[in-house]
Amino acid sequence: MAAFAMIIHLPVMAQDDLMDLVDEPEGKQYTSATFKGSRVILGHSVETKHKQALEFLISHRFGRVNSGAHNLFGLDNANIRLGLEYGITDNINLGVGRSSYDKSFDAFLKYKFIRQASNGAPVSMVLFNSLALKTTPKEEDDPTYSFNDRLATVSQLLIARKFSSNLSLQVMPTFVHKNRVEIFDDNDQIAIGMGGRVKLTRRLAFNAEYYYRINPPENSIYKNSIAVGFDIETGGHVFQLHFTNSVTAIERSFITETNDDFFDGDIHFGFNISRTFQLEKKKEAGW
């Protein structure tokens, strides 16, 4: 009977522990700047914009470095995403963007429901959901694609810990669903992402990111996404320079549709640059 009572009590204890993390009572010292921007490199970090902050983000990928001098080692070719991200609250962000690759539009919602604290939760946790719309091929092309065929969704749980002022790590369990795929692809794919940041100097950090596809289609032509690079802080900006085998800038594409092999030299140079505008007016100081 005592054993039965203990079994019944365990789920209640576990639920109470989880609620303690979510409720986050006052007085905790929260960890800040686990990462310096909203992206690790390609994918999202656990960082969210403050309430009524608007970020304009440019994500740029050039062609393959090994394409030779004729293409100026990839600089003649480029894919770009322009995005806006807005802080509805400090913990809820909404974003939209448009990519030149596949002429895609995307929108996402990001919710930070646990924050790392020195005397509380050991990690920060964020729910991320995005919806992407490919506008190629055109409607008049054959085969024809309906509006629904062009949609894809991505769901992620971002879990990160800042171990010290010099080291942050993040894991990203990911589920990707595409309404319509080619014969060599699958509608549903699962991946696990891993990323990290190592601070080198006051204004320079090294970042790395990797996505491992757990259930790739048999005889898949796609590769796992790899990216390495540097964060450079310049005043109010964070300038990210990186090398990656992924040319795209949205999750549905770079996680499941990376064509190039990093270790065969199919590497793209790219950068992210952002500017944040605080739309909320500062309150006037009282007497």
C-alpha positions in Angstrom: 0.0 0.0 0.0 2.9 2.3 0.8 4.5 1.6 -2.5 1.2 2.3 -4.3 1.0 5.7 -2.5 4.5 6.5 -3.5 3.8 5.7 -7.2 0.8 8.0 -7.1 2.8 10.8 -5.5 5.7 10.8 -8.0 3.8 12.4 -10.9 2.4 15.1 -8.6 6.0 15.9 -7.5 7.2 16.0 -11.1 4.3 18.3 -12.1 5.1 20.6 -9.1 8.8 20.8 -10.1 7.8 21.7 -13.7 5.4 24.4 -12.5 8.1 25.8 -10.3 10.2 26.4 -13.4 7.4 27.9 -15.4 6.0 30.2 -12.7 9.4 31.7 -12.0 8.9 33.4 -8.7 10.2 36.9 -8.1 13.7 37.5 -6.9 15.5 35.3 -9.4 18.6 36.5 -11.2 18.0 35.6 -14.8 20.8 34.8 -17.2 21.1 37.2 -20.1 22.8 37.0 -23.5 23.0 33.3 -23.8 23.5 34.1 -27.5 24.1 37.6 -28.9 21.3 37.5 -31.4 18.1 35.8 -32.4 20.1 33.3 -34.5 22.8 30.8 -33.5 23.9 30.9 -37.2 21.2 29.6 -39.5 18.6 28.6 -36.9 16.9 30.4 -34.1 18.5 30.8 -30.7 16.6 31.1 -27.4 17.0 34.9 -27.5 13.8 36.9 -27.9 13.3 40.6 -28.6 12.0 42.9 -25.9 8.4 44.1 -25.9 7.7 46.5 -28.8 11.2 46.0 -30.2 11.4 45.6 -34.0 14.3 43.9 -35.6 15.2 44.1 -39.3 17.4 41.1 -40.3 19.3 40.4 -43.5 20.5 36.9 -44.0 22.8 36.5 -47.0 24.4 33.4 -48.6 26.8 33.5 -51.5 27.4 30.7 -54.0 29.9 27.8 -53.4 33.4 28.9 -52.6 34.7 26.0 -54.8 32.9 27.3 -57.9 36.2 29.0 -59.0 37.6 32.3 -59.9 35.2 32.7 -62.8 32.3 33.1 -60.3 34.7 35.0 -57.9 34.6 32.0 -55.6 30.8 32.2 -55.1 30.4 36.0 -54.7 28.7 36.3 -58.1 25.8 34.3 -56.8 23.7 35.1 -53.8 20.5 34.1 -51.9 19.0 36.5 -49.5 16.3 36.6 -46.8 14.8 39.9 -45.5 13.0 39.6 -42.3 11.2 41.5 -39.6 10.8 40.3 -36.0 8.6 42.0 -33.4 8.4 41.6 -29.6 4.7 41.3 -28.7 6.0 40.8 -25.1 9.5 40.1 -23.8 8.8 36.4 -24.2 6.6 36.2 -27.3 7.9 37.2 -30.7 6.4 37.2 -34.2 8.3 37.3 -37.4 7.9 37.4 -41.2 10.3 37.1 -44.0 10.9 36.6 -47.7 13.7 34.6 -49.3 15.0 34.7 -52.8 15.6 30.9 -52.8 12.4 29.3 -54.0 10.9 32.8 -53.7 9.6 31.7 -50.3 7.6 33.6 -47.7 7.7 32.6 -44.0 6.2 33.5 -40.7 7.0 32.3 -37.2 5.9 32.5 -33.6 8.4 32.2 -30.8 7.6 31.7 -27.1 10.1 31.6 -24.3 8.4 29.8 -21.4 11.4 29.0 -19.2 14.3 31.3 -18.4 17.6 30.2 -17.0 18.3 31.7 -13.6 21.1 31.4 -11.1 18.8 30.1 -8.4 16.1 28.6 -10.6 15.8 26.8 -14.0 19.2 25.5 -15.3 18.2 26.1 -18.9 16.1 28.4 -21.1 13.4 26.8 -23.2 11.6 28.2 -26.2 8.8 26.9 -28.4 9.2 27.8 -32.1 6.7 27.3 -34.9 7.0 28.5 -38.5 4.9 28.4 -41.6 6.6 28.6 -45.1 5.1 29.2 -48.5 7.1 28.4 -51.7 6.0 30.4 -54.7 8.0 28.4 -57.2 7.2 26.7 -59.5 4.7 29.2 -60.9 1.0 28.3 -61.1 1.1 27.8 -64.8 4.0 25.4 -64.7 3.6 21.7 -65.1 3.1 19.9 -62.8 0.7 22.3 -61.1 1.0 23.1 -57.4 -2.0 24.2 -55.4 -1.6 26.8 -52.5 -1.8 23.9 -50.0 0.9 22.0 -51.8 3.3 24.8 -51.3 3.0 25.0 -47.5 5.4 23.5 -44.9 5.5 23.8 -41.1 8.4 23.5 -38.7 8.1 23.0 -34.9 11.1 23.2 -32.6 11.9 23.1 -28.9 14.9 25.2 -28.3 16.8 24.3 -25.1 19.9 26.3 -24.1 22.2 26.8 -21.2 24.8 29.5 -20.6 27.5 27.6 -18.7 29.7 30.7 -18.2 30.2 34.1 -19.8 32.4 32.3 -22.4 30.3 29.2 -23.3 26.7 28.6 -24.3 25.2 25.4 -25.8 21.8 24.7 -27.4 19.9 21.7 -28.6 16.9 21.9 -31.0 14.6 18.9 -31.5 12.8 19.6 -34.7 9.8 18.3 -36.7 9.3 19.3 -40.3 6.1 18.7 -42.3 5.8 19.4 -46.0 2.4 19.1 -47.7 3.8 18.0 -51.0 7.3 16.5 -51.7 9.2 15.0 -54.6 9.3 11.2 -55.1 12.7 11.0 -53.3 11.6 13.0 -50.2 9.2 12.4 -47.3 6.4 14.6 -46.0 7.5 14.3 -42.3 11.0 14.4 -41.1 12.6 14.6 -37.6 15.9 16.2 -36.9 18.0 17.2 -33.9 20.0 20.4 -34.0 23.0 21.3 -31.9 24.7 24.7 -31.6 27.2 26.5 -29.5 28.9 29.8 -28.8 32.4 30.3 -27.4 33.5 33.8 -26.5 37.0 34.6 -27.7 37.3 38.3 -26.9 35.1 41.1 -25.6 33.6 41.6 -29.1 34.3 38.3 -30.9 32.8 34.8 -30.5 33.0 31.6 -32.4 29.7 29.8 -33.3 28.9 26.4 -34.6 25.7 24.6 -35.6 24.7 21.2 -36.9 21.4 19.5 -37.8 21.3 15.7 -37.8 18.3 14.2 -39.7 17.0 11.3 -37.7 14.8 9.7 -40.4 16.1 10.8 -43.8 14.4 9.2 -46.8 16.1 6.2 -48.2 18.6 7.2 -50.9 18.1 10.8 -50.0 20.0 13.3 -52.1 20.2 15.9 -49.3 22.9 16.4 -46.6 22.9 17.4 -43.0 23.3 21.1 -42.5 26.6 22.4 -41.0 27.6 26.0 -40.2 30.6 27.6 -38.5 31.3 31.3 -38.1 32.0 34.3 -35.9 29.9 36.9 -34.1 31.4 40.4 -34.2 29.8 43.1 -32.0 30.1 46.6 -33.4 28.2 49.1 -31.3 24.5 48.4 -31.5 25.0 45.7 -34.2 25.9 42.0 -34.1 27.5 41.0 -37.4 27.7 37.3 -38.1 30.1 35.9 -40.6 29.9 32.2 -41.4 30.6 29.3 -43.7 27.9 26.6 -44.4 26.8 24.0 -46.9 23.2 25.4 -46.7 22.3 28.1 -49.1 18.8 28.8 -47.7 17.8 30.8 -44.7 14.5 29.2 -43.5 14.1 26.0 -41.4 12.0 24.0 -43.9 14.8 24.3 -46.4 18.2 24.2 -44.7 17.2 21.4 -42.3 15.8 19.0 -44.9 16.9 20.3 -48.4 20.6 21.1 -48.1 22.1 19.9 -51.4 25.8 20.5 -50.8 28.4 18.4 -48.9 30.5 20.5 -46.5 33.3 18.0 -46.5 33.5 17.9 -50.3 34.2 21.6 -50.3 30.6 22.7 -51.2 30.8 25.6 -48.8 28.9 28.9 -49.0 30.2 32.1 -47.3 27.4 34.2 -45.8 26.5 36.8 -43.2 23.7 37.9 -41.0 23.3 41.5 -40.0 20.5 43.0 -37.9 19.2 46.3 -36.6 16.8 46.7 -33.7 14.4 49.6 -33.3 12.7 50.2 -29.9 9.1 51.3 -30.8 7.9 51.9 -27.2 8.3 55.4 -26.1 10.3 56.0 -22.9 8.3 57.2 -20.0 9.1 60.7 -18.9 10.8 60.9 -15.5 8.6 62.2 -12.7 9.5 64.7 -10.0 
